[in-house]
Amino acid sequence: MKTTVEISDPLLREVRKVAAREGVTLRILMERGLRRVVSETKAGAPFKLRRASFKGKGLQAEVGEAAWDRLRDLAYEGRGA
């Protein structure tokens, strides 16, 4: 199938260099790149939450079983809220 794709001039220059170096056509490089994007973003791919915890051992004992309202109040305590 034919289609028109607009890409920036600097990117096109880089793609042409890569194509020439590898001895392939622009079409092959574009298809290769699109296949990579599709494979990386397939539906159903599991979401991975990055580890963003701070050093510590979780909640302090006095708030371990606290309700959300209490935790929120403690978080904003002394901040004018």
N, C-alpha and C positions, 0 to 999 in steps of 0.2 A: 504494500500500500504506500502511496506517496502522500507526504504531508510537508508543510512548510514550518520550519522552526527558526525563530529569531534568537540569536545569541550574541553576546557582546563581541566586538572585534578582537579585543585582547584574548578572550577565551578561544575564539576561533583560530587565532594564530598559534596558540599553545596546542590546540587539538591537532592542527595540521602538522606541527612539528612531531608530535607523538605518533601520528599516523605514518608519517614518512620514516621515522626511526624504526617503527615496528613493521613497516611494509604492508600496511593494511589501509583500507578505505575509511573515510569519515563515517560512512554508514556502519561499518563494523564496530568502530569505537563507540558510536552513539548507542547501538544496540547493546553492546557490552555494558556500558554505563547504565542504561535503562534496566537491563536485566538485574544488575547489582542492586539498584534501588528497589526494584520490585521484590527481590528475594529478601532484602533487609526489612521490608515493611509489610510482609505478608500478614493478612488478617489472622488473628489468633496467636500471634507471637506473644509470648508472655512478657508482661511489663516487669521490669526490674527496678525497684526503688533503690537508689544509691544509699549507702550507709552514711548517715549524716548525724550520728550521735556525738555527744561530747563526752569527754572523760567523766566518769562517774559511775554510780551503781544504781541508777534508776531513781524512782521517787523516794523521798525521805519517809521514814516510818510514819510520821504524824499525818502525812497526806496520802499514804498508800491506798487507802480505801475511800478517799474523799470524792464527793460528787463533783461534776464538772464546774458547777457554780462556785464552789469553794476554791478549786484550782485556778479559775479565772480571776477571782478576787485576789488571791495571793500573787498572781502574776502581775497584776496592775497595782498592787499595794504600793503607796508612796509615789505614784506617778501622776497624781492629780485626776485620776478617773473615778 
